[in-house]
Amino acid sequence: PVEVIEQGAARILAYLALLHFATSPSGPRTAQVPASGELFLDGFELHSNHKDLLDPQVKLLGKGLLKLSLSHNRFNKVDPELGQALSLLQELYMTSNFIRELPVEMQAMHKLRVLHVDQNEVREIAPWIRSLTALVDISLSQNHLETLTEAIGELPNLKKLNLASNQLLSIPPELCCVTGIVSLNLDNNPLRSPPREVVDSGFGVTMEYLSRFYQSIQTNSLHLVSMGLKAFPVEAQIYTTLQHVDVGDNLIETLPKSIGNHPSLVSLCLPNNMLRSVHKDIQHLVHLAKLHLPFNKLESLPETVSNLRNLEILNLVENEFVTLDSHICQITSLTDLRISHNRLESVSPDVMLLVNLSRCSLDSNLLESLPEEFGAMTSLRHLSLATNDLTALPETFAALTLLTLLDVSDNAIAMLPTGIGMCKDLADLLYEGNPLDKMPLELLSNPRAVMDYLGRLFVAGPPPGFVPAAGVWIGKTKCLNLDDLALQAIPPYIYGLGYLEELSARHNQLADLPPEVSLLRCLKKLNLESNLLKKLPLELCLCPLEELQLDFNAIEEPPDDVRQHGCFVVLRYLKAQYMAKRV
């Protein structure tokens, strides 16, 4: 070539020598002259500015040439005839030129095992690369690569791929199909997929990321758990057909605006991240059924979540919520709400809108009370309120007749709502760690007995001081049956039920009837048969009793000759004693 001639005699002779010995089996093997089948034309200032892009003598070497190096020249293109002329070439080196593209004619090099085109200006690797199935080593560092074809995943023998110092934004996930690859260099690229934190974690993590991404394309389910991600994966933003996304156990801090680009998304899981915010465009996930965000740092969700009309499962465990907001309560499709281990201090009255909710976990918060509207969630089956600061529960719990589990352990509750006794399917009632000082101590070891007791109270009427909602207590009997409960005393709570007209406490172990019985100012019938009573309180005379049954006791006062004359005489006797005592 003229550019070699211009360099003088020594370079001409060197050039000719290299051509001569490239295909001569008997040629001498020295440092200056390569072995047979190898041709090194490095540093000859060769360029592509003449008709023959490459010296015709090189092309004539044909099948005899196995290794060709054209590095450190000034080529700006590759001779298209190279593929046909050197079809048996195994190694091609073109480092440090000005090449902008690799011609499609190179696909004829079916034997090519090594391709090094570093330090050039190549912008893309075209899909025809899939034809070079013998490739083992590809190096394209320090180019201008912006894209990499997915056909790279169809090179079954590829072991090394060097793409350092380019402009690549993404690596095709199909690369994971190359099972024999052992080296991948992606340094100094503005990568978004895989993200830099994945690439920095090493070859194994990078390939695992690509593999999971590739599987997601096949299944429409993206699972990138425990990958060290610092941002929501760009893949989840690009592939709008995804139905399931799980990026748990990462370091993601925000759910970006692009989350709204997935109308097909059914399940979104980001457990154990660093989430502090969720973009309002989450409202566009119109098919979302599961939103799983536990173990993050969320204090709230955008008001637009109320538009998620198909959301059934919402998990916000271990976050930093202070209130169960109205817009969460407006997701009327919810069947499972978990917001335990937060800092909840209040629950919106709009909780009444969650009529389809069957499971609710509010344990381990700072709740001191619940709104009366809580009882409107009539589909509840599993309710956990353990480890809060609750002092009472709404009497509207009577409407939660489908409950099978209620956990109110470790609170400050003195009296359970009587309506719980009407929850006939309630198999698990947990109340340990509460004072329950308004409940009979002898019943607390037996949840079934507690349920029975509460049910009897509910049938009788409202609790003391309760202002009933319209219709709640209509039809109550005002008759309380405490028979056969092994009671050692009538609970003080009972004396607050001033509306009682009948009270039966037969077959117990009552040894005393306190003066507080006089608070039952409407009591007409009192049955205390089969107990251990020895005397009646004088204050009993203040009750408007019409019937008094005391058989099978050991009563000494009033005496038997008074008691045998019936209720009216007993009351008159007690009243005389009571008045004398007052005087």
For each residue, the residues with C-beta under 8 A, 3 or more apart:
1: 4 5 44 46 50 55
2: 5 6 50
3: 6 7 44 45 46 47 74
4: 1 7 11 12 15 44 45 46
5: 1 2 12
6: 2 3
7: 3 4 10 11 12 44 45
8: 11 12
9: 12 13
10: 7 13 14
11: 4 7 8 14 15 44
12: 4 5 7 8 9 15 16
13: 9 10 16 17
14: 10 11 17 18 32
15: 4 11 12 18 19 41 44
16: 12 13 19 20
17: 13 14 20 21 32 33
18: 14 15 21 22 33 34 39 40 41
19: 15 16 22 39 55 57 58 61
20: 16 17 24 27
21: 17 18 24 27 28 33 34 36
22: 18 19 34 36 37 38 39 61 64 65
23: 36 37 61 64 65
24: 20 21 27 36
25: 36
26:
27: 20 21 24 33 35 36
28: 21 33
29: 33 34 35
30: 33
31:
32: 14 17
33: 17 18 21 27 28 29 30
34: 18 21 22 29 38 39 40
35: 27 29 38
36: 21 22 23 24 25 27
37: 22 23 64 65 66 67
38: 22 34 35 65 66 67 68
39: 18 19 22 34 58 61 65 67 68 69
40: 18 34 69
41: 15 18 44 46 58 68 69 70 73
42: 69 70 71 72 73 93
43: 71 72 73
44: 1 3 4 7 11 15 41 73
45: 3 4 7 73 74
46: 1 3 4 41 54 55 70 73 74 75
47: 3 73 74 75 76
48: 53 74 75 76 77 79
49:
50: 1 2 53
51:
52: 55 56 79
53: 48 50 75 77 78 79 80 81
54: 46 58 59 70 79 81 82
55: 1 19 46 52 58 59
56: 52 59 60
57: 19 60 61
58: 19 39 41 54 55 61 65 68 85
59: 54 55 56 62 79 81 82 85 86
60: 56 57 85
61: 19 22 23 39 57 58 64 65 86
62: 59 65 85 86 88
63: 87 88
64: 22 23 37 61
65: 22 23 37 38 39 58 61 62 68 86 88 89
66: 37 38 88 89 90 91
67: 37 38 39 89 90 91 92
68: 38 39 41 58 65 86 89 91 92 93
69: 39 40 41 42 91 92 93 94
70: 41 42 46 54 73 75 92 93 94 97
71: 42 43 93 94 95 96 97 116
72: 42 43 95 96 97
73: 41 42 43 44 45 46 47 70 96 97
74: 3 45 46 47 48 97 98
75: 46 47 48 53 70 78 94 97 98 99
76: 47 48 97 98 99 100 121
77: 48 53 99 100 101 103
78: 53 75 82 94 99 101 102 103 106
79: 48 52 53 54 59 82 103
80: 53 83 103 105
81: 53 54 59 84 85 105
82: 54 59 78 79 85 86 103 105 106 109
83: 80 86 87 103 105 106 107 108 109
84: 81 87 105 108
85: 58 59 60 62 81 82
86: 59 61 62 65 68 82 83 89 109
87: 63 83 84 108 109 110 111
88: 62 63 65 66 111
89: 65 66 67 68 86 92 109 111 112
90: 66 67 111 112 113 114 134
91: 66 67 68 69 112 113 114
92: 67 68 69 70 89 109 112 114 115 116
93: 42 68 69 70 71 114 116
94: 69 70 71 75 78 97 99 116 117 120
95: 71 72 116 117 118 119 120 139
96: 71 72 73 118 119 120
97: 70 71 72 73 74 75 76 94 119 120
98: 74 75 76 120 121
99: 75 76 77 78 94 102 117 120 121 122
100: 76 77 120 121 122 123
101: 77 78 122 123 124 126
102: 78 99 106 117 122 125 126
103: 77 78 79 80 82 83 106
104: 107 126 128
105: 80 81 82 83 84 108
106: 78 82 83 102 103 109 112 128 132
107: 83 104 128 129 131 132
108: 83 84 87 105 131
109: 82 83 86 87 89 92 106 112 132
110: 87 131 132 133 134
111: 87 88 89 90 134
112: 89 90 91 92 106 109 115 132 134 135
113: 90 91 134 135 136 137 157
114: 90 91 92 93 135 136 137
115: 92 112 132 135 137 138 139
116: 71 92 93 94 95 137 138 139
117: 94 95 99 102 120 122 139 140 143
118: 95 96 139 140 141 142 143 162
119: 95 96 97 141 142 143
120: 94 95 96 97 98 99 100 117 140 142 143
121: 76 98 99 100 143 144
122: 99 100 101 102 117 125 140 143 144 145
123: 100 101 143 144 145 146
124: 101 145 146 147 148 149
125: 102 122 129 140 145 147 148 149 152
126: 101 102 104 129 149
127: 130 149 150 151
128: 104 106 107 131 151
129: 107 125 126 132 135 149 151 152 155
130: 127 133 151 154 155
131: 107 108 110 128
132: 106 107 109 110 112 115 129 135 155
133: 110 130 154 155 156 157
134: 90 110 111 112 113 157
135: 112 113 114 115 129 132 138 155 157 158
136: 113 114 157 158 159 160
137: 113 114 115 116 158 159 160
138: 115 116 135 155 158 160 161 162
139: 95 115 116 117 118 160 161 162
140: 117 118 120 122 125 143 145 162 163 166
141: 118 119 162 163 164 165 166 185
142: 118 119 120 164 165 166
143: 117 118 119 120 121 122 123 140 165 166
144: 121 122 123 166 167
145: 122 123 124 125 140 148 163 166 167 168
146: 123 124 166 167 168 169
147: 124 125 168 169 170
148: 124 125 145 152 163 168 170 171 172
149: 124 125 126 127 129 152 172
150: 127 153 172 173 174
151: 127 128 129 130 154 174
152: 125 129 148 149 155 158 161 172 174 175 178
153: 150 172 173 174 175 176 177 178
154: 130 133 151 174 177
155: 129 130 132 133 135 138 152 158 178
156: 133 178 180
157: 113 133 134 135 136 180
158: 135 136 137 138 152 155 161 178 180 181
159: 136 137 180 181 182 183
160: 136 137 138 139 181 182 183 184
161: 138 139 152 158 175 181 183 184 185
162: 118 138 139 140 141 183 185
163: 140 141 145 148 166 168 171 184 185 186 189
164: 141 142 185 186 187 188 189
165: 141 142 143 187 188 189
166: 140 141 142 143 144 145 146 163 188 189
167: 144 145 146 189 190
168: 145 146 147 148 163 171 186 189 190 191
169: 146 147 189 190 191 192 193
170: 147 148 191 192 193 234
171: 148 163 168 175 186 191 193 194 210
172: 148 149 150 152 153 175
173: 150 153 176 210 211 213 214 217
174: 150 151 152 153 154 177 214
175: 152 153 161 171 172 178 181 184 207 210
176: 153 173 207 210 211 213 214
177: 153 154 174 214
178: 152 153 155 156 158 175 181
179:
180: 156 157 158 159
181: 158 159 160 161 175 178 184 207
182: 159 160 203
183: 159 160 161 162 203
184: 160 161 163 175 181 203 206 207
185: 141 161 162 163 164
186: 163 164 168 171 189 191 199 206
187: 164 165 199
188: 164 165 166
189: 163 164 165 166 167 168 169 186
190: 167 168 169
191: 168 169 170 171 186 194 195 196 199
192: 169 170 195 234
193: 169 170 171 213 233 234 235
194: 171 191 198 199 206 209 210 213
195: 191 192 198 199 229 230 231 233 234
196: 191 199 200
197: 200 201 228 229 230 251
198: 194 195 201 205 206 209 227 228 229
199: 186 187 191 194 195 196 206
200: 196 197
201: 197 198 205 206 227 228
202: 205 206
203: 182 183 184 206 207
204: 207 208
205: 198 201 202 208 209 227 228
206: 184 186 194 198 199 201 202 203 209 210
207: 175 176 181 184 203 204 210 211
208: 204 205 211 212 227
209: 194 198 205 206 212 213 224 227
210: 171 173 175 176 194 206 207 213 214
211: 173 176 207 208 214 215
212: 208 209 215 216 222 223 224
213: 173 176 193 194 209 210 216 217 222 224 235
214: 173 174 176 177 210 211 217 218
215: 211 212 218 219 221 223
216: 212 213 219 220 221 222 223 235 239 242
217: 173 213 214 220 239
218: 214 215
219: 215 216
220: 216 217 241 242 243 244 264
221: 215 216 242 243 244 245 246
222: 212 213 216 233 235 236 239 242 244 245 246 247
223: 212 215 216 244 246
224: 209 212 213 227 229 233 235 246 247 250
225: 246 247 248 249 250
226: 248 249 250
227: 198 201 205 208 209 224 247 250
228: 197 198 201 205 250 251
229: 195 197 198 224 232 233 247 250 251 252
230: 195 197 250 251 252 253
231: 195 234 252 253 254 256
232: 229 236 237 247 252 254 255 256 258 259
233: 193 195 222 224 229 236 237 247
234: 170 192 193 195 231 237 238
235: 193 213 216 222 224 238 239
236: 222 232 233 239 242 245 247 258 259 262
237: 232 233 234 256 258 259 261
238: 234 235
239: 216 217 222 235 236 242
240: 261 262 263 264
241: 220 264
242: 216 220 221 222 236 239 245 262 264 265
243: 220 221 264 265 266 267
244: 220 221 222 223 265 266 267 269
245: 221 222 236 242 262 265 267 268 269
246: 221 222 223 224 225 267 269
247: 222 224 225 227 229 232 233 236 250 252 269 270 273
248: 225 226 269 270 271 272 273 292
249: 225 226 271 272 273
250: 224 225 226 227 228 229 230 247 270 272 273
251: 197 228 229 230 273 274
252: 229 230 231 232 247 255 270 273 274 275
253: 230 231 273 274 275 276 277
254: 231 232 275 276 277 278 279
255: 232 252 259 270 275 277 278 279 282
256: 231 232 237 259 279
257: 260 279 281
258: 232 236 237 261 281
259: 232 236 237 255 256 262 268 278 279 281 282 285
260: 257 279 281 282 283 284 285
261: 237 240 258 284
262: 236 240 242 245 259 265 284 285
263: 240 284 285 286 287
264: 220 240 241 242 243 287
265: 242 243 244 245 262 268 285 287 288
266: 243 244 287 288 289 290
267: 243 244 245 246 288 289 290 292
268: 245 259 265 285 288 290 291 292
269: 244 245 246 247 248 290 292
270: 247 248 250 252 255 273 275 292 293 296
271: 248 249 292 293 294 295 296 315
272: 248 249 250 294 295 296
273: 247 248 249 250 251 252 253 270 295 296
274: 251 252 253 296 297
275: 252 253 254 255 270 278 293 296 297 298
276: 253 254 296 297 298 299
277: 253 254 255 298
278: 254 255 259 275 282 293 298 301 302 305
279: 254 255 256 257 259 260 282 302
280: 283 302 303 304
281: 257 258 259 260 284 304
282: 255 259 260 278 279 285 288 302 304 305 308
283: 260 280 302 304 305 307 308
284: 260 261 262 263 281
285: 259 260 262 263 265 268 282 288 308
286: 263 308 309 310
287: 263 264 265 266 310
288: 265 266 267 268 282 285 291 308 310 311
289: 266 267 310 311 312 313
290: 266 267 268 269 311 312 313
291: 268 288 308 311 313 314 315
292: 248 267 268 269 270 271 313 315
293: 270 271 275 278 296 298 315 316 319
294: 271 272 315 316 317 318 319 338
295: 271 272 273 317 318 319
296: 270 271 272 273 274 275 276 293 318 319
297: 274 275 276 319 320
298: 275 276 277 278 293 301 316 319 320 321
299: 276 319 320 321 322
300: 321 325
301: 278 298 305 316 325 327 328
302: 278 279 280 282 283 305 327
303: 280 306 325 327
304: 280 281 282 283 307 327
305: 278 282 283 301 302 308 311 327 328 331
306: 303 327 328 330 331
307: 283 304
308: 282 283 285 286 288 291 305 311 331 333
309: 286 331 332 333
310: 286 287 288 289 333
311: 288 289 290 291 305 308 314 331 333 334
312: 289 290 333 334 335 336
313: 289 290 291 292 334 335 336
314: 291 311 328 331 334 336 337 338 339
315: 271 291 292 293 294 336 338
316: 293 294 298 301 319 321 338 339 342
317: 294 295 338 339 340 341 342 361
318: 294 295 296 340 341 342
319: 293 294 295 296 297 298 299 316 339 341 342
320: 297 298 299 342 343
321: 298 299 300 316 324 339 342 343 344
322: 299 342 343 344 345 346
323: 344 345 346 347 348
324: 321 328 329 339 344 346 347 348 351 362
325: 300 301 303 328 329 348
326: 329 330 348 350
327: 301 302 303 304 305 306 330 331
328: 301 305 306 314 324 325 331 337 348
329: 324 325 326 348 350 351 352 353 354
330: 306 326 327 350 353
331: 305 306 308 309 311 314 327 328 334 354
332: 309 353 354 355 356
333: 308 309 310 311 312 356
334: 311 312 313 314 331 337 354 356 357
335: 312 313 356 357 358 359 379
336: 312 313 314 315 357 358 359
337: 314 328 334 354 357 359 360 361
338: 294 314 315 316 317 359 360 361
339: 314 316 317 319 321 324 342 344 361 362 365
340: 317 318 361 362 363 364 365 384
341: 317 318 319 363 364 365
342: 316 317 318 319 320 321 322 339 364 365
343: 320 321 322 365 366
344: 321 322 323 324 339 347 362 365 366 367
345: 322 323 365 366 367 368
346: 322 323 324 367
347: 323 324 344 351 362 367 370 371 374
348: 323 324 325 326 328 329 351 371
349: 352 371 373
350: 326 329 330 353 373
351: 324 329 347 348 354 371 373 374 376 377
352: 329 349 355 371 373 374 376 377
353: 329 330 332 350 376
354: 329 331 332 334 337 351 357 360 377
355: 332 352 376 377 378 379
356: 332 333 334 335 379
357: 334 335 336 337 354 360 377 379 380
358: 335 336 379 380 381 382 402
359: 335 336 337 338 380 381 382 383
360: 337 338 354 357 377 380 382 383 384
361: 317 337 338 339 340 382 384
362: 324 339 340 344 347 365 367 384 385 388
363: 340 341 384 385 386 387 388 407
364: 340 341 342 386 387 388
365: 339 340 341 342 343 344 345 362 387 388
366: 343 344 345 388 389
367: 344 345 346 347 362 370 385 388 389 390
368: 345 388 389 390 391
369: 390 391 392
370: 347 367 374 385 390 393 394
371: 347 348 349 351 352 374 394
372: 375 394 395 396 469
373: 349 350 351 352 376 396
374: 347 351 352 370 371 377 394 396 397
375: 372 378 394 395 396 397 398 399 400 419
376: 351 352 353 355 373 396 399
377: 351 352 354 355 357 360 374 380 400
378: 355 375 399 400 401 402
379: 335 355 356 357 358 402
380: 357 358 359 360 377 383 400 402 403
381: 358 359 402 403 404 405 425
382: 358 359 360 361 403 404 405
383: 359 360 380 400 403 405 406 407
384: 340 360 361 362 363 405 407
385: 362 363 367 370 388 390 393 406 407 408 411
386: 363 364 407 408 409 410 411 430
387: 363 364 365 409 410 411
388: 362 363 364 365 366 367 368 385 410 411
389: 366 367 368 411 412
390: 367 368 369 370 385 393 408 411 412 413
391: 368 369 411 412 413 414
392: 369 413 414 415 417
393: 370 385 390 397 408 413 416 417 420
394: 370 371 372 374 375 397 417
395: 372 375 398 417 418 419 462 463 466 468 472
396: 372 373 374 375 376 399 417 419 469 472
397: 374 375 393 394 400 417 419 420 423
398: 375 395 401 417 418 419 420 422 458 472
399: 375 376 378 396 419
400: 375 377 378 380 383 397 403 419 423
401: 378 398 422 423 424 425
402: 358 378 379 380 381 423 425
403: 380 381 382 383 400 406 420 423 425 426
404: 381 382 425 426 427 428
405: 381 382 383 384 426 427 428 430
406: 383 385 403 420 423 426 428 429 430
407: 363 383 384 385 386 428 430
408: 385 386 390 393 411 413 416 430 431 434
409: 386 387 430 431 432 433 434
410: 386 387 388 432 433 434
411: 385 386 387 388 389 390 391 408 433 434
412: 389 390 391 434 435
413: 390 391 392 393 408 416 431 434 435 436
414: 391 392 434 435 436 437 438 439
415: 392 436 438 439 463 493
416: 393 408 413 420 431 436 439 450 454
417: 392 393 394 395 396 397 398 420 454 463
418: 395 398 421 454 455 457 458 463
419: 375 395 396 397 398 399 400 422 423 454 458
420: 393 397 398 403 406 416 417 423 426 429 451 454
421: 418 451 452 453 454 455 456 457 458
422: 398 401 419 455 458
423: 397 400 401 402 403 406 419 420 426 451
424: 401
425: 381 401 402 403 404
426: 403 404 405 406 420 423 429 451
427: 404 405
428: 404 405 406 407 447
429: 406 420 426 447 450 451
430: 386 405 406 407 408 409 447
431: 408 409 413 416 434 436 444 447 450
432: 409 410
433: 409 410 411
434: 408 409 410 411 412 413 414 431
435: 412 413 414
436: 413 414 415 416 431 439 444
437: 414
438: 414 415 491 492 493
439: 414 415 416 436 443 444 450 453 491 493
440: 443 444 453 485 487 489 491
441: 444
442: 445 485 486 487 488
443: 439 440 446 449 450 453 485
444: 431 436 439 440 441 450
445: 442
446: 443 449 450
447: 428 429 430 431 450 451
448: 451 452
449: 443 446 452 453 485
450: 416 429 431 439 443 444 446 447 453 454
451: 420 421 423 426 429 447 448 454 455
452: 421 448 449 455 456 485
453: 421 439 440 443 449 450 456 457 482 485
454: 416 417 418 419 420 421 450 451 457 458
455: 418 421 422 451 452 458 459
456: 421 452 453 459 460 480 481 482
457: 418 421 453 454 460 463 480
458: 398 418 419 421 422 454 455
459: 455 456 476 477 479
460: 456 457 476 477 478 479 480 481 497 500
461: 473 476 477 478 497 499 500
462: 395 466 468 472 473 476 499
463: 395 415 417 418 457 466 493 496 497
464: 493 496 497 498
465: 496
466: 395 462 463
467:
468: 395 462 472 473
469: 372 396 472
470:
471: 474
472: 395 396 398 462 468 469
473: 461 462 468 476
474: 471
475:
476: 459 460 461 462 473
477: 459 460 461 502
478: 460 461 499 500 501 502 522
479: 459 460 500 501 502 503 504 525
480: 456 457 460 494 497 500 502 503 504
481: 456 460 504
482: 453 456 485 487 490 494 503 504 505 508
483: 504 505 506 507 508
484: 506 507 508
485: 440 442 443 449 452 453 482 508
486: 442 508 509
487: 440 442 482 490 491 505 508 509 510
488: 442 508 509 510 511
489: 440 510 511 512 514
490: 482 487 494 495 505 510 513 514 517
491: 438 439 440 487 494
492: 438 495 496 514 516
493: 415 438 439 463 464 496 497
494: 480 482 490 491 497 500 503
495: 490 492 514 516 517 519 520
496: 463 464 465 492 493 519
497: 460 461 463 464 480 493 494 500 520
498: 464 519 520 521 522
499: 461 462 478 522
500: 460 461 478 479 480 494 497 503 520 522 523
501: 478 479 522 523 524 525
502: 477 478 479 480 523 524 525 526
503: 479 480 482 494 500 520 523 525 526 527
504: 479 480 481 482 483 525 526 527
505: 482 483 487 490 508 510 527 528 531
506: 483 484 527 528 529 530 531
507: 483 484 529 530 531
508: 482 483 484 485 486 487 488 505 530 531
509: 486 487 488 531 532
510: 487 488 489 490 505 513 528 531 532 533
511: 488 489 531 532 533 534
512: 489 533 534
513: 490 510 517 528 533 536 537 540
514: 489 490 492 495 517 537
515: 518 537 538 539
516: 492 495 519 539
517: 490 495 513 514 520 523 537 539 540 543
518: 515 521 537 539 540 542 543
519: 495 496 498 516
520: 495 497 498 500 503 517 523 543
521: 498 518 542 543 544
522: 478 498 499 500 501 544
523: 500 501 502 503 517 520 526 543 544 545
524: 501 502 544 545 546 547
525: 479 501 502 503 504 545 546 547 548
526: 502 503 504 523 540 543 545 547 548 549
527: 503 504 505 506 547 549
528: 505 506 510 513 531 533 549 550 553
529: 506 507 549 550 551 552 553
530: 506 507 508 551 552 553
531: 505 506 507 508 509 510 511 528 552 553
532: 509 510 511 553 554
533: 510 511 512 513 528 536 550 553 554 555
534: 511 512 553 554 555 556 557
535: 555 556 557 558
536: 513 533 540 550 555 557 558 570 574
537: 513 514 515 517 518 540 574
538: 515 541 574 575 577 578 581
539: 515 516 517 518 542 578
540: 513 517 518 526 536 537 543 545 571 574
541: 538 571 572 574 575 578
542: 518 521 539 578
543: 517 518 520 521 523 526 540
544: 521 522 523 524
545: 523 524 525 526 540 548 567 571
546: 524 525 567
547: 524 525 526 527 567
548: 525 526 545 566 567 570 571
549: 526 527 528 529
550: 528 529 533 536 553 555 563
551: 529 530
552: 529 530 531
553: 528 529 530 531 532 533 534 550
554: 532 533 534
555: 533 534 535 536 550 558 560 563
556: 534 535 559
557: 534 535 536
558: 535 536 555 562 563 570 573 574
559: 556 562 563
560: 555 563 564
561: 564 565
562: 558 559 565 569 570 573
563: 550 555 558 559 560 569 570
564: 560 561
565: 561 562 568 569 570
566: 548 569 570
567: 545 546 547 548 570 571
568: 565 571 572
569: 562 563 565 566 572 573
570: 536 548 558 562 563 565 566 567 573 574
571: 540 541 545 548 567 568 574 575
572: 541 568 569 575 576
573: 558 562 569 570 576 577
574: 536 537 538 540 541 558 570 571 577 578
575: 538 541 571 572 578 579
576: 572 573 579 580
577: 538 573 574 580 581
578: 538 539 541 542 574 575 581 582
579: 575 576 582 583
580: 576 577 583
581: 538 577 578
582: 578 579
583: 579 580
